[in-house]
């Protein structure tokens, strides 16, 4: 599966930052890194418990607690689009070849 990458401004009530956004058209949830959440000074709006499953797995390996909050993505037409996101440590990690 290939993900489309776009660059856009993301904002909170306090500040704005430029971000690379990976578009997954089949996604039911959106995620941002803890690093971006901290840069935007985003307050957590609570915790959610989620079942984490890898590609091709039928059952979940474990439950994970994730903070969630709201951000706005600035569109090309300069409209703020509100998006509810989960805060995660890492979106993608380098693939190990060993």
N, C-alpha and C positions, 0 to 999 in steps of 0.2 A: 504494500500500500504506500503510495506517495502522498505526502502532505504538502499543501500549498503554503508558502510562507509569504506573508505580507508585513510591511513595516507601517506602523501607525502610532499616533499619540494616544496614550492611555492616561486617564486622570482620576484623581480623587477630589474630595472637597478641599484639599490642601495644596496639591501640586500636580504637575504633569511630567511624564517621561515618555521617551520614544521606546518602542518595544518591537521585537520580532514576534509575530503572531503566527502560530501553526494552525492552519485551518483543516479540521477533520469534519467533513460534511455529515458523517454518521454519528458524531459525538452527541451524547446526551448531557454532558457536563463540560465546563471550561475550567482551566487551571492556570494559575500564575505562580511564579517562584516566590519563595519567601523573600529573596533579595529584592524583587520588584515591589512586593507588598510593603517592605520596609522603606524603600525609596519613595513610595507614594504616601507613606505614613497612614496606611490603611488600618482602620480599627477592625478587629475581628467582630463579626456579628454572631458568633457562636461556633459550636463544634458539631460535626456530623460524623457518624460511624459508617464506614463503607467496607464492603467485602472486596478484597483485592485478588484478582485472578490474572494470570499471565496468558499470552496468546496460546490458543489451542487447549487450554485447560478446561475441564468440565466443572471442577469444584474450586471454591475459594481456598486460598492458602491461609489467610488470616484476616482479621478485622483491623482496620486502621482508622484512627481519629484524625480528622482534617478540619482546620478552621475554614470558614467561608466568609465572604464579604462581597461588596458591590464595587465595580469600577465603571468608568465610562470610556468607550472607544470613540475617537473622533473620526468621522467618516470623511471621504473626499469632499462631500458637499458641506463640511463643517458642522454636521449634526452630531451631538453627543448621544451615543447608543449605550444605554445601561446594560451591564452584563453581570450576572451573579457568578462568582468564581470560587474555586477551592484553592487554598494556599498549600503548595507542596514544596519540599526542599529542592527537588530537581525535576525538570520536565523530561529531558533526555540525557543519557550518559554515554560516554564513548564506548564503542563496542570493543571488547577485548578479543584479540586475535590469537591468544595463547590457549 
